[in-house]
Amino acid sequence: MSKMISRVENERVLVLEREFNAPRELVYSMFKEPEHLRFWWGPNGWDLPVCNIDFRPGGVWHYCMKCVDPSQGDFYGMESWGLGVYQAISEPESILYVDYFSDAEGTKNTEMPATDVTLSFIDLGGKTRLINRGEYVSAEALKTVMDMGMLEGITDTWDRLEKRLEELQNSSK
């Protein structure tokens, strides 16, 4: 399994990079199609029972992650809602969106930090380097999400993405 590389720039930008053994178009499609996201988005033990996507600039991605693993104690049964608002899309090179915490109705939670996300998909000739650049309003906002376990969560999520990519490629052979 490929290792994720992470670094903080300017105290408020978290950059995550990882190489996937899959063509860029396939990796890109995993981020725009609900039928793919449902299989891998979220940390281990969490499902995606709600995933609505209007994939266009100005469109919205509204989703719910739900903990379905009883071994996760107090998290079991917990729901975490999110709302992404697409800013720019350049298929298959990049996706820019603002990521918010939200509720089930899609109302943004202004008490929690939003993230300006740029996803870049770099073609490595049959493989893809994914770069996720998350910019926060302040160093404190970045610290808030890091303290919530965001880095562990995204590592789990990208591990699940890698497994899903392998499944899809093996099933098409």
Backbone as JSON, one array per atom type, in Angstrom:
{
  "sequence": "MSKMISRVENERVLVLEREFNAPRELVYSMFKEPEHLRFWWGPNGWDLPVCNIDFRPGGVWHYCMKCVDPSQGDFYGMESWGLGVYQAISEPESILYVDYFSDAEGTKNTEMPATDVTLSFIDLGGKTRLINRGEYVSAEALKTVMDMGMLEGITDTWDRLEKRLEELQNSSK",
  "N": [[0.84, -1.18, 0.0], [0.5, 2.19, -0.82], [2.13, 4.97, 0.71], [0.89, 7.77, 2.49], [1.86, 11.13, 2.19], [2.26, 13.91, 4.21], [2.13, 17.43, 4.87], [2.46, 20.63, 6.44], [1.84, 23.87, 5.37], [2.58, 27.31, 5.67], [1.32, 27.42, 8.17], [-1.45, 27.06, 8.03], [-2.29, 25.53, 5.94], [-2.88, 22.34, 4.86], [-1.28, 19.81, 3.21], [-1.74, 16.89, 1.45], [-0.48, 13.95, 0.02], [-0.58, 11.18, -2.21], [0.15, 8.2, -3.97], [-1.62, 6.31, -6.34], [-2.27, 3.11, -7.71], [-3.62, 3.22, -10.31], [-5.32, 4.35, -13.27], [-5.54, 7.86, -14.06], [-8.11, 8.84, -14.9], [-9.87, 6.99, -13.8], [-9.36, 7.26, -11.02], [-10.14, 9.92, -10.7], [-12.89, 9.7, -11.33], [-13.81, 8.44, -9.07], [-14.25, 10.43, -7.24], [-16.37, 11.9, -8.13], [-18.68, 10.49, -8.58], [-21.52, 9.25, -7.02], [-22.06, 6.48, -6.77], [-19.55, 5.38, -6.61], [-18.28, 6.76, -4.45], [-19.76, 5.93, -2.24], [-18.67, 3.49, -1.54], [-16.19, 3.96, -0.38], [-15.74, 6.44, 0.92], [-14.88, 8.0, 3.89], [-13.76, 7.09, 7.24], [-12.53, 3.86, 8.43], [-15.09, 1.6, 9.39], [-17.18, 3.3, 9.06], [-20.05, 4.2, 7.19], [-21.6, 5.5, 4.18], [-24.49, 6.6, 4.1], [-25.97, 8.62, 2.91], [-25.48, 10.39, -0.04], [-25.39, 12.83, -2.09], [-24.84, 14.33, -5.16], [-24.22, 17.12, -7.15], [-22.46, 17.6, -9.66], [-20.86, 20.1, -10.7], [-19.54, 23.39, -11.37], [-20.53, 25.49, -8.74], [-22.36, 23.65, -7.96], [-23.49, 21.21, -5.5], [-22.28, 18.94, -3.03], [-23.69, 16.85, -0.84], [-23.53, 15.01, 2.06], [-23.61, 12.17, 4.33], [-21.8, 10.66, 6.83], [-21.83, 7.69, 8.66], [-21.24, 5.99, 11.67], [-20.88, 2.59, 11.81], [-19.75, 0.61, 13.2], [-19.75, -1.26, 16.0], [-17.58, -1.6, 17.74], [-16.4, 0.84, 17.97], [-17.24, 2.21, 20.12], [-18.42, 5.08, 21.75], [-18.73, 6.4, 19.35], [-20.27, 4.79, 17.77], [-23.12, 4.62, 15.78], [-23.14, 7.34, 15.49], [-23.61, 10.24, 13.44], [-22.08, 12.13, 10.88], [-22.35, 14.97, 9.13], [-21.7, 16.49, 5.98], [-20.94, 19.15, 3.66], [-20.13, 19.99, 0.48], [-19.19, 22.57, -1.7], [-18.88, 23.04, -4.99], [-16.33, 24.79, -6.67], [-14.64, 24.99, -8.94], [-14.08, 22.91, -11.76], [-12.04, 20.76, -13.49], [-11.86, 18.39, -15.56], [-9.8, 15.6, -16.37], [-8.18, 16.71, -14.33], [-8.42, 18.39, -11.97], [-10.29, 19.31, -8.99], [-11.96, 21.81, -7.33], [-13.25, 22.8, -4.28], [-15.32, 24.03, -1.57], [-15.36, 22.84, 1.64], [-17.64, 22.07, 4.1], [-18.78, 21.55, 7.47], [-21.98, 20.28, 8.16], [-25.6, 20.07, 8.61], [-28.32, 17.65, 8.49], [-30.08, 18.86, 6.76], [-28.49, 20.32, 5.15], [-27.57, 22.73, 6.02], [-24.98, 24.94, 6.67], [-22.51, 24.52, 9.2], [-21.45, 26.99, 11.01], [-19.91, 27.18, 13.24], [-17.87, 25.43, 13.05], [-14.7, 24.87, 11.37], [-14.42, 25.75, 7.92], [-13.1, 24.39, 4.85], [-11.01, 25.21, 2.18], [-10.64, 23.31, -0.53], [-8.4, 21.84, -2.79], [-8.16, 19.43, -5.12], [-5.82, 17.66, -6.87], [-5.05, 15.74, -9.69], [-2.57, 13.87, -10.82], [-1.23, 12.56, -13.69], [0.56, 9.64, -13.96], [1.27, 7.88, -15.94], [-0.53, 5.43, -16.06], [-0.6, 5.19, -13.36], [-1.59, 7.29, -10.58], [-0.98, 10.34, -9.0], [-2.39, 11.74, -6.26], [-3.12, 14.84, -4.99], [-4.09, 16.59, -2.24], [-4.96, 19.66, -1.24], [-5.65, 21.45, 1.49], [-6.94, 24.37, 2.65], [-7.14, 26.48, 5.4], [-8.83, 28.99, 7.38], [-7.27, 29.88, 9.45], [-4.41, 29.1, 11.56], [-5.37, 28.05, 13.91], [-7.85, 27.01, 13.15], [-7.06, 24.9, 11.48], [-5.73, 23.36, 13.41], [-7.92, 22.65, 15.0], [-9.37, 20.78, 13.36], [-7.38, 18.87, 13.03], [-7.03, 18.0, 15.65], [-9.41, 16.68, 15.93], [-8.94, 14.32, 14.72], [-8.66, 14.23, 11.98], [-6.5, 13.66, 10.2], [-5.93, 10.93, 10.63], [-8.4, 9.95, 9.87], [-8.55, 10.65, 7.1], [-6.43, 9.16, 6.18], [-7.35, 6.5, 6.62], [-9.57, 6.69, 4.89], [-8.37, 7.07, 2.36], [-6.99, 4.68, 2.22], [-9.14, 2.96, 1.96], [-10.09, 3.89, -0.48], [-7.97, 3.06, -2.14], [-8.25, 0.27, -1.94], [-10.78, -0.03, -3.12], [-10.27, 0.86, -5.74], [-8.52, -1.18, -6.55], [-10.31, -3.37, -6.45], [-12.16, -2.66, -8.47], [-10.51, -2.6, -10.74], [-9.59, -5.24, -10.81], [-11.97, -6.62, -11.23], [-12.58, -5.92, -13.79], [-10.87, -7.29, -15.35]],
  "CA": [[0.0, 0.0, 0.0], [1.26, 3.44, -0.93], [2.12, 5.76, 1.94], [0.5, 9.16, 2.33], [2.8, 12.14, 2.64], [1.53, 15.11, 4.64], [2.94, 18.55, 5.34], [1.73, 21.86, 6.69], [2.46, 25.06, 4.79], [2.06, 28.6, 6.17], [0.58, 27.15, 9.41], [-2.89, 26.9, 7.86], [-2.55, 24.73, 4.74], [-2.48, 20.94, 4.98], [-1.11, 19.18, 1.9], [-1.67, 15.43, 1.53], [-0.16, 13.35, -1.28], [-0.49, 9.72, -2.24], [0.14, 7.61, -5.31], [-2.54, 5.19, -6.5], [-1.96, 2.25, -8.84], [-4.81, 3.24, -11.15], [-5.28, 5.47, -14.2], [-6.08, 9.13, -13.55], [-9.55, 8.98, -15.16], [-10.59, 6.16, -12.82], [-9.24, 7.89, -9.7], [-10.99, 11.12, -10.75], [-14.31, 9.31, -11.29], [-14.14, 8.03, -7.7], [-14.59, 11.63, -6.48], [-17.5, 12.63, -8.71], [-19.84, 9.64, -8.77], [-21.99, 8.71, -5.74], [-21.98, 5.02, -6.72], [-18.19, 5.05, -6.19], [-18.0, 7.34, -3.13], [-20.44, 5.14, -1.2], [-17.86, 2.33, -1.18], [-14.89, 4.23, 0.23], [-15.6, 7.72, 1.61], [-14.99, 7.95, 5.35], [-12.81, 6.19, 7.91], [-12.96, 2.47, 8.67], [-16.22, 1.45, 10.31], [-18.2, 4.31, 8.75], [-20.71, 4.08, 5.88], [-22.08, 6.75, 3.58], [-25.88, 6.32, 3.74], [-26.47, 9.71, 2.08], [-24.43, 10.95, -0.89], [-26.04, 13.51, -3.21], [-23.85, 15.14, -5.85], [-24.5, 17.92, -8.36], [-21.05, 17.8, -9.99], [-20.64, 21.22, -11.62], [-19.22, 24.59, -10.59], [-21.73, 26.0, -8.08], [-23.13, 22.51, -7.5], [-23.29, 20.84, -4.1], [-22.16, 17.55, -2.61], [-24.2, 16.76, 0.53], [-23.33, 13.61, 2.44], [-23.64, 11.78, 5.73], [-21.02, 9.49, 7.25], [-22.42, 7.12, 9.87], [-20.44, 4.93, 12.27], [-21.63, 1.33, 11.85], [-18.88, -0.35, 13.88], [-20.0, -1.21, 17.45], [-16.34, -1.56, 18.51], [-15.93, 2.21, 18.09], [-17.76, 2.78, 21.38], [-19.33, 6.23, 21.72], [-18.94, 6.85, 17.97], [-21.23, 3.9, 17.12], [-24.41, 5.27, 15.53], [-22.95, 8.78, 15.25], [-23.64, 10.73, 12.07], [-21.32, 13.33, 10.6], [-22.83, 15.51, 7.86], [-20.81, 17.42, 5.3], [-21.45, 19.85, 2.48], [-19.1, 20.54, -0.39], [-19.71, 23.45, -2.76], [-17.87, 23.02, -6.06], [-15.93, 26.09, -7.18], [-14.11, 24.82, -10.3], [-13.87, 21.52, -12.13], [-11.28, 20.59, -14.72], [-11.76, 16.94, -15.64], [-9.62, 14.87, -15.12], [-7.02, 17.27, -13.65], [-8.6, 18.99, -10.65], [-11.59, 19.67, -8.43], [-11.85, 22.79, -6.25], [-14.52, 22.96, -3.58], [-15.27, 24.44, -0.17], [-15.92, 21.76, 2.44], [-18.24, 22.56, 5.34], [-19.59, 20.68, 8.32], [-23.37, 20.71, 7.98], [-26.6, 19.19, 9.22], [-29.03, 16.8, 7.53], [-30.77, 19.7, 5.79], [-27.5, 21.0, 4.32], [-27.23, 24.03, 6.6], [-23.57, 24.98, 7.07], [-22.21, 24.73, 10.61], [-20.47, 28.09, 11.03], [-19.07, 27.03, 14.43], [-16.75, 24.55, 12.68], [-13.94, 25.45, 10.27], [-14.57, 25.32, 6.53], [-11.83, 24.13, 4.2], [-10.9, 25.37, 0.73], [-9.96, 22.08, -0.96], [-8.0, 21.65, -4.18], [-7.72, 18.08, -5.43], [-5.1, 17.59, -8.15], [-4.86, 14.37, -10.14], [-1.39, 13.9, -11.68], [-1.09, 11.33, -14.48], [1.9, 9.05, -13.91], [1.32, 6.78, -16.89], [-1.16, 4.23, -15.5], [-0.76, 5.47, -11.93], [-2.06, 8.66, -10.34], [-0.64, 11.01, -7.75], [-3.47, 12.59, -5.78], [-2.68, 15.88, -4.06], [-5.21, 17.27, -1.59], [-4.49, 20.87, -0.57], [-6.74, 22.0, 2.29], [-6.56, 25.67, 3.22], [-8.02, 26.91, 6.5], [-8.81, 30.43, 7.63], [-6.24, 30.2, 10.44], [-3.69, 27.96, 12.13], [-6.25, 27.48, 14.93], [-8.87, 26.2, 12.46], [-6.38, 23.67, 11.09], [-5.5, 22.6, 14.63], [-9.22, 22.1, 15.42], [-9.7, 19.56, 12.63], [-6.34, 17.88, 13.3], [-7.34, 17.46, 16.97], [-10.58, 15.8, 15.77], [-8.51, 13.07, 14.1], [-8.84, 14.31, 10.54], [-5.41, 13.02, 9.47], [-6.18, 9.49, 10.72], [-9.6, 9.69, 9.07], [-8.25, 10.71, 5.67], [-5.56, 8.01, 5.88], [-8.29, 5.38, 6.48], [-10.39, 6.92, 3.71], [-7.58, 6.81, 1.15], [-6.75, 3.23, 2.2], [-10.37, 2.37, 1.42], [-10.09, 4.24, -1.91], [-7.02, 2.19, -2.81], [-8.87, -1.06, -2.03], [-11.88, 0.05, -4.1], [-9.64, 0.93, -7.07], [-8.04, -2.53, -6.85], [-11.48, -4.2, -6.73], [-12.72, -2.31, -9.78], [-9.59, -3.0, -11.81], [-9.56, -6.71, -10.86], [-13.24, -7.11, -11.76], [-12.67, -5.62, -15.22], [-9.88, -8.12, -16.06]],
  "C": [[0.88, 1.24, 0.0], [1.1, 4.26, 0.35], [1.69, 7.19, 1.62], [1.59, 10.05, 2.89], [1.98, 13.36, 3.04], [2.52, 16.17, 5.1], [2.02, 19.75, 5.54], [2.53, 23.02, 6.11], [1.8, 26.3, 5.38], [1.14, 28.46, 7.38], [-0.92, 26.91, 9.25], [-3.28, 26.12, 6.6], [-2.01, 23.32, 4.97], [-2.45, 20.33, 3.59], [-0.91, 17.68, 2.11], [-1.41, 14.89, 0.12], [-0.09, 11.85, -1.16], [-0.58, 9.24, -3.68], [-0.78, 6.4, -5.3], [-2.2, 4.43, -7.77], [-3.2, 2.1, -9.72], [-4.71, 4.45, -12.08], [-6.02, 6.7, -13.65], [-7.6, 9.23, -13.75], [-10.37, 8.18, -14.16], [-10.53, 6.79, -11.43], [-10.15, 9.12, -9.64], [-12.47, 10.75, -10.6], [-14.75, 8.91, -9.88], [-14.61, 9.21, -6.85], [-15.84, 12.34, -7.0], [-18.78, 11.81, -8.79], [-20.27, 8.99, -7.45], [-21.86, 7.19, -5.65], [-20.57, 4.54, -6.38], [-17.93, 5.52, -4.75], [-18.6, 6.5, -2.01], [-19.59, 3.98, -0.7], [-16.62, 2.69, -0.36], [-14.81, 5.52, 1.05], [-15.83, 7.55, 3.1], [-14.01, 6.96, 5.95], [-13.38, 4.78, 8.05], [-14.09, 2.44, 9.68], [-17.33, 2.46, 10.08], [-18.74, 4.06, 7.34], [-21.15, 5.45, 5.42], [-23.53, 6.54, 3.14], [-26.52, 7.41, 2.87], [-25.3, 10.29, 1.29], [-25.1, 11.54, -2.14], [-25.04, 14.47, -3.84], [-24.45, 15.82, -7.07], [-23.12, 18.41, -8.82], [-20.89, 18.83, -11.1], [-20.24, 22.42, -10.78], [-20.51, 25.22, -10.05], [-22.62, 24.88, -7.55], [-22.7, 22.1, -6.09], [-23.15, 19.33, -3.96], [-22.57, 17.53, -1.14], [-24.16, 15.29, 0.92], [-23.42, 13.43, 3.95], [-22.75, 10.56, 5.91], [-21.63, 9.0, 8.56], [-21.55, 5.98, 10.37], [-21.32, 3.69, 12.44], [-20.85, 0.23, 12.57], [-19.08, -0.25, 15.39], [-18.71, -1.13, 18.28], [-15.78, -0.14, 18.65], [-16.6, 2.97, 19.24], [-18.74, 3.92, 21.17], [-19.61, 6.73, 20.3], [-20.01, 6.02, 17.26], [-22.59, 4.6, 17.01], [-24.3, 6.75, 15.23], [-23.03, 9.08, 13.76], [-22.81, 11.99, 11.98], [-21.7, 13.8, 9.2], [-21.82, 16.5, 7.3], [-21.46, 18.0, 4.06], [-20.27, 20.41, 1.72], [-19.76, 21.39, -1.46], [-18.6, 23.58, -3.81], [-17.61, 24.43, -6.59], [-15.46, 26.0, -8.64], [-13.82, 23.34, -10.52], [-13.14, 21.49, -13.46], [-10.98, 19.09, -14.85], [-10.73, 16.52, -16.68], [-8.47, 15.41, -14.25], [-7.27, 17.74, -12.23], [-10.06, 19.21, -10.3], [-11.31, 20.65, -7.29], [-13.22, 22.92, -5.6], [-14.26, 23.48, -2.17], [-16.03, 23.38, 0.61], [-16.38, 22.33, 3.78], [-18.76, 21.39, 6.17], [-21.01, 21.19, 8.15], [-24.3, 19.84, 8.8], [-27.32, 18.43, 8.11], [-29.76, 17.61, 6.46], [-29.8, 20.43, 4.86], [-27.16, 22.4, 4.8], [-25.79, 23.98, 7.11], [-23.44, 25.23, 8.56], [-21.09, 25.77, 10.69], [-19.59, 28.06, 12.28], [-17.82, 26.21, 14.14], [-16.03, 25.14, 11.47], [-14.3, 24.86, 8.91], [-13.17, 25.13, 5.94], [-11.94, 24.42, 2.71], [-10.04, 24.22, 0.24], [-9.64, 22.16, -2.45], [-7.48, 20.22, -4.31], [-7.06, 18.12, -6.8], [-4.8, 16.13, -8.45], [-3.75, 14.38, -11.18], [-1.23, 12.55, -12.36], [0.36, 10.86, -14.45], [1.98, 7.83, -14.82], [0.76, 5.48, -16.34], [-1.33, 4.3, -13.99], [-1.18, 6.93, -11.79], [-1.52, 9.15, -9.0], [-1.79, 11.95, -7.43], [-2.88, 13.57, -4.77], [-3.92, 16.61, -3.56], [-4.62, 18.44, -0.81], [-5.68, 21.5, 0.14], [-6.29, 23.27, 2.99], [-7.61, 26.12, 4.22], [-7.85, 28.39, 6.75], [-7.69, 30.83, 8.6], [-5.54, 28.92, 10.88], [-4.57, 27.27, 13.17], [-7.32, 26.59, 14.3], [-8.28, 24.87, 12.01], [-6.16, 22.77, 12.31], [-6.8, 21.94, 15.11], [-9.52, 20.8, 14.69], [-8.63, 18.47, 12.84], [-6.61, 17.21, 14.65], [-8.55, 16.52, 16.93], [-10.2, 14.47, 15.13], [-8.63, 13.05, 12.59], [-7.74, 13.58, 9.77], [-5.57, 11.49, 9.48], [-7.38, 9.12, 9.84], [-9.32, 9.69, 7.58], [-7.32, 9.57, 5.27], [-6.42, 6.76, 5.69], [-9.08, 5.49, 5.17], [-9.61, 6.6, 2.44], [-7.15, 5.35, 1.07], [-7.96, 2.52, 1.58], [-10.5, 2.67, -0.07], [-9.16, 3.3, -2.68], [-7.6, 0.78, -2.98], [-9.98, -1.09, -3.08], [-11.33, 0.1, -5.53], [-9.14, -0.45, -7.49], [-9.21, -3.45, -7.22], [-12.02, -3.93, -8.12], [-11.83, -2.77, -10.92], [-9.52, -4.52, -11.94], [-10.84, -7.28, -11.48], [-13.36, -6.87, -13.26], [-11.66, -6.45, -16.03], [-10.51, -9.38, -16.6]]
}
